[in-house]
Amino acid sequence: MELNAEQQFNDIQNNLTTVKQRIVDACKKAGRDPASVRLLPVTKTVPAERLRIAYAAGCHEMGENKIQEAREKSEVLSDLNIKWAVIGHLQTNKAKYLARFANEFQALDSLKVAEELDKRLQNEGRSIDVYVQVNSSGEASKFGLPPEGVCDFVQQLPKYSSLRIKGLMTLAIFSSDHARVRECFVKMREVQAMLRQEAPDGLSFDELSMGMSGDYELAIEEGATVVRVGQAIFGKRPLPDSHYWPGMG
Ligand SMILES: *Cc1c(COP(=O)(O)O)cnc(C)c1O
C-alpha cells in the first residue's frame, strides 16, 4: 500500500526517534556521551521525492553507496541544504563527480583514488572529509584495506591537501553471531590505536564509522563515532545487498 506524504513523514520521524533513542541507550550502556555518536542516514534506493520528506523530518545528511545515484539525487534535491556522504567504493574515473557535490567520502581504499580526488577537489576549490575504509572481516567480498596495510597507506595521505582525513570506516561481517561481528569492531579500535602512534603528523583518526541497521548498538559499545543506518529509518530495501556488495547473498 502506498503511503501518502503525511504518513511517510510520520513513519520516518518515528523511525528516527526510535533509532536515536537506541543510540542514547547504547551510549549509556557503554558509559559514553550520546553526543559522541553521529547518525548518518543511508538513503540508497530511497527515491528523491521520499528524501524531500525525510529532509523535512530531520535528515539533513544523507549517505549513498553509489556515486551515480548520489549524483542524480544531489542534482534533483539541490534546492535543499543536504550534506552528501559517499560511503561506497569509488572508481578513479568517477572522482570528478564526487568532487563536485559530496561533503564526505567514507570509502577511500587506494592511492589512485586519493590522488585523482585531490586533483579534482583542487580544481573545484573544495576540500572534503575522508575516511579510510578497512576490511575488518577479511571477507573477499568486502572493499577496504587489510588492517595490516593501513599504516603504510596513511603515510602517503598528507600530500593530498584537499582530503581532510577524519578516521576509519568499516562494514562488519554479516552474521547473526554477535561475537564475530564484535571482533570486527574491536579490530578497528586496534587499528585506530596503532595509528595514534604511527600516523604522520597532522593526521588524526578520531572518527570510527561503523555499525548499520543490524549492528549499530554493538558498534557503539565498541567505540563507533558514526553509525550508518538505512533500513531502520527507511524500511527494507527492495534490492538485495548483493547489488551493493558483490558476492553477498
Ligand atoms: C547500505 C549501507 C549501509 C546501511 O545499511 P542498512 O542495513 O540499510 O542500515 C551502511 N554502510 C554502507 C557502506 C552501505 O552501503
PDBQT file of the ligand as one rigid body, heavy atoms in Angstrom, charges set to zero:
ROOT
HETATM    1  C1  LIG A 301      23.598   0.333   2.803  1.00  0.00    +0.000 C 
HETATM    2  C2  LIG A 301      24.772   0.677   3.603  1.00  0.00    +0.000 A 
HETATM    3  C3  LIG A 301      24.654   0.921   4.983  1.00  0.00    +0.000 A 
HETATM    4  C4  LIG A 301      23.340   0.860   5.721  1.00  0.00    +0.000 C 
HETATM    5  O1  LIG A 301      22.793  -0.423   5.748  1.00  0.00    +0.000 OA
HETATM    6  P1  LIG A 301      21.377  -0.665   6.431  1.00  0.00    +0.000 P 
HETATM    7  O2  LIG A 301      21.260  -2.122   6.561  1.00  0.00    +0.000 OA
HETATM    8  O3  LIG A 301      20.366  -0.093   5.470  1.00  0.00    +0.000 OA
HETATM    9  O4  LIG A 301      21.354   0.076   7.711  1.00  0.00    +0.000 OA
HETATM   10  C5  LIG A 301      25.811   1.235   5.680  1.00  0.00    +0.000 A 
HETATM   11  N1  LIG A 301      27.003   1.334   5.069  1.00  0.00    +0.000 NA
HETATM   12  C6  LIG A 301      27.150   1.120   3.751  1.00  0.00    +0.000 A 
HETATM   13  C7  LIG A 301      28.509   1.224   3.147  1.00  0.00    +0.000 C 
HETATM   14  C8  LIG A 301      26.047   0.801   2.980  1.00  0.00    +0.000 A 
HETATM   15  O5  LIG A 301      26.194   0.592   1.664  1.00  0.00    +0.000 OA
ENDROOT
TORSDOF 0
